[in-house]
């Protein structure tokens, strides 16, 4: 059993327990965050890993007999729409990225154009597309954070924005601009611990989000009924869950 001690918003001391971890989840956590209703969507554009398929990673997990970590692979537009619908419903979104790439740590900016690499190196970065970076070990999930806001505008019908993998970047009718990110490195970092991520950075370095089932279509949810394809233990899709 555990005893959970904390100060509430009125700075009053509170205590819960003694209580078992399972009871704590059922009584305190589940009413506001029911993990049975959460889905992990990933964006893995490698040709070998098709969209609309369910994946897991060999040997991943730290509980004998526990549930498998399941990845529902979808186009980037599905992830963006799920993030938007979650934030609109006042729900923060947990996500996994390749942290540190094209980042200004002091100002908390994640932007492909934050540094003018063309000027200094006469070369544009990233040199490879997202799929190629995964295949060659150039990129993988290294850090998890939380989305708490998103800037979205109406999109022109003739907008043809594409990712580095020549994939449609924007959901129908929407133009994603930037995201508000809550990090865990302390209030003394960036803007009181918050970062700004551009939509182009999202396309290239975000790999997974966890959202509620109610924000997903029947077609996306149907993928969960599949028998998962098992990726090798060293596959980059398992990097964050192992770190």
C-alpha positions in Angstrom: 0.0 0.0 0.0 1.0 3.6 -0.5 0.1 7.0 1.0 -0.2 9.8 -1.5 0.5 13.3 0.1 0.0 16.6 -1.7 -1.0 20.2 -1.4 -4.2 21.2 -3.3 -4.7 24.5 -5.3 -5.5 26.3 -2.0 -2.2 25.1 -0.7 -3.9 22.9 1.9 -2.2 19.6 2.9 -4.1 16.5 1.7 -3.5 12.8 2.1 -4.9 9.8 0.3 -4.3 6.3 1.8 -3.1 4.0 2.8 -4.3 2.6 -0.5 -3.1 0.0 -3.0 -1.8 1.2 -6.4 -4.8 -0.5 -8.2 -7.3 1.1 -5.8 -5.6 4.5 -6.4 -6.0 4.1 -10.1 -9.6 3.0 -9.9 -10.7 5.7 -7.5 -8.5 8.7 -8.4 -7.1 8.3 -12.0 -9.7 6.3 -13.9 -12.6 8.7 -13.5 -10.6 11.4 -15.4 -8.2 9.2 -17.4 -9.4 5.7 -18.3 -6.5 3.9 -20.0 -9.0 1.4 -21.5 -10.3 4.2 -23.7 -6.8 5.3 -24.9 -5.2 4.5 -28.3 -1.6 4.9 -29.3 -1.4 6.1 -32.9 2.0 6.1 -34.6 3.2 7.6 -37.8 5.7 5.2 -39.4 6.0 6.0 -43.1 8.4 3.1 -43.9 7.3 1.2 -47.0 7.7 -2.1 -44.9 5.1 -0.9 -42.4 1.7 -0.1 -43.9 -0.8 2.3 -42.7 -4.0 0.8 -41.2 -2.1 -2.0 -39.6 -1.4 -2.9 -35.9 2.2 -3.3 -34.6 4.0 -4.3 -31.5 7.7 -4.7 -30.7 9.4 -8.0 -29.7 10.2 -8.3 -26.0 8.8 -4.8 -25.3 7.3 -4.4 -21.8 8.3 -4.8 -18.2 5.5 -6.9 -16.8 5.3 -10.7 -17.2 1.9 -11.5 -18.7 1.1 -7.8 -19.1 -0.7 -6.3 -22.1 1.3 -5.7 -25.3 2.2 -2.2 -26.3 0.1 -1.8 -29.5 0.8 0.8 -32.2 -1.9 1.7 -34.6 -0.1 3.1 -37.7 -1.8 5.9 -39.5 -1.1 8.8 -41.9 0.1 12.0 -40.3 -3.2 13.7 -41.0 -5.0 11.2 -38.8 -2.7 12.0 -35.9 -3.1 15.8 -36.4 -6.9 15.6 -36.5 -6.9 13.5 -33.3 -4.7 16.0 -31.5 -6.9 18.9 -32.6 -10.1 17.2 -31.5 -8.5 16.3 -28.1 -7.3 19.8 -27.4 -10.7 21.2 -28.5 -12.2 18.9 -25.9 -9.8 20.3 -23.2 -7.8 17.1 -23.2 -4.0 17.3 -23.2 -2.2 14.8 -25.5 0.8 12.7 -24.6 3.2 12.2 -27.5 6.6 10.9 -28.5 9.3 12.6 -30.6 12.9 12.6 -31.7 13.8 15.4 -29.3 16.6 17.8 -29.8 16.6 18.0 -33.6 16.3 21.5 -35.0 15.7 22.9 -31.5 16.7 26.1 -29.8 16.9 25.0 -26.2 17.1 28.5 -24.6 14.0 29.8 -26.3 12.1 26.5 -26.5 11.5 26.4 -30.2 11.2 23.2 -32.3 11.4 24.4 -36.0 13.1 23.0 -39.1 14.2 26.6 -39.9 15.5 27.6 -36.5 19.1 27.4 -37.8 20.2 28.4 -41.3 22.1 25.3 -42.2 22.1 26.2 -45.9 24.1 29.3 -45.1 26.7 27.5 -43.0 27.0 24.1 -44.6 25.6 24.7 -48.0 23.3 21.8 -47.3 19.7 21.5 -46.3 18.8 19.4 -43.3 17.2 16.9 -42.8 18.9 15.4 -45.9 16.8 12.2 -45.8 13.0 11.8 -45.6 11.3 10.5 -42.5 11.1 6.9 -43.6 14.8 6.8 -44.6 15.9 8.3 -41.3 14.1 5.5 -39.5 15.6 2.8 -41.7 19.2 4.1 -41.3 19.0 4.7 -37.6 19.2 8.5 -38.0 16.0 9.1 -36.1 13.9 7.4 -33.4 11.7 8.3 -30.5 13.8 9.7 -27.6 11.4 11.8 -25.4 7.8 12.2 -24.4 5.9 15.5 -23.8 2.4 16.8 -23.7 0.4 19.0 -26.2 -1.7 21.6 -24.3 -2.6 23.9 -27.2 -2.7 24.1 -31.0 -2.9 26.9 -33.5 -5.1 25.9 -36.5 -6.6 28.0 -39.3 -8.9 27.3 -42.2 -7.0 25.8 -45.2 -7.3 26.8 -48.8 -8.8 24.1 -51.0 -5.8 24.3 -53.4 -3.2 23.8 -50.6 -1.0 20.9 -51.5 1.5 20.8 -48.6 3.4 17.6 -48.4 5.8 15.9 -45.9 9.3 14.8 -46.8 7.8 11.4 -47.8 5.5 13.2 -50.3 2.5 12.5 -48.0 -0.4 14.8 -47.6 0.4 17.0 -44.6 -2.9 18.7 -43.7 -6.3 17.3 -42.8 -9.2 18.5 -45.0 -10.2 22.1 -44.4 -7.5 22.7 -41.7 -4.1 24.3 -41.7 -2.0 23.4 -38.7 0.5 26.2 -37.7 2.1 25.4 -34.4 1.6 23.5 -31.1 2.0 24.5 -27.4 4.1 21.8 -25.7 4.5 21.2 -22.0 7.9 19.6 -21.2 9.2 18.1 -18.0 12.7 19.7 -17.8 11.8 22.3 -15.2 10.2 25.8 -15.1 13.5 27.4 -15.6 13.7 26.1 -19.2 12.3 27.9 -22.2 9.0 29.7 -21.4 8.4 28.4 -17.9 8.9 24.9 -19.2 6.7 25.3 -22.3 7.9 25.0 -25.9 6.6 25.9 -29.3 6.6 23.3 -32.1 6.0 24.2 -35.7 3.8 22.0 -37.9 6.7 21.1 -40.2 8.6 19.9 -37.2 5.6 17.7 -36.2 5.7 16.2 -39.7 9.3 15.1 -39.5 10.0 14.2 -35.9 6.8 13.3 -34.1 6.1 9.5 -34.1 3.3 8.8 -31.7 0.3 10.3 -29.8 -2.1 8.8 -27.3 -5.7 9.9 -27.7 -9.1 8.9 -26.6 -11.1 6.5 -28.7 -14.0 8.9 -29.1 -11.8 11.1 -31.3 -11.2 8.4 -33.8 -13.2 7.0 -36.7 -14.6 3.4 -36.8 -12.0 2.6 -39.5 -9.1 3.6 -37.3 -10.5 1.8 -34.3 -11.1 -1.4 -36.4 -7.3 -1.7 -36.7 -7.2 -2.6 -33.0 -9.0 -5.9 -33.8 -6.1 -7.1 -36.0 -3.4 -9.5 -34.8 -0.4 -7.2 -34.3 2.7 -7.5 -36.6 5.8 -8.0 -34.4 8.7 -5.7 -35.1 12.2 -6.6 -34.1 13.4 -5.8 -30.6 15.7 -3.1 -31.9 13.1 -1.4 -34.1 13.0 2.4 -33.6 9.3 2.2 -32.8 10.2 0.6 -29.5 12.8 3.1 -28.5 10.7 5.4 -26.3 9.0 2.7 -24.4 12.4 1.2 -23.5 14.0 4.5 -22.4 
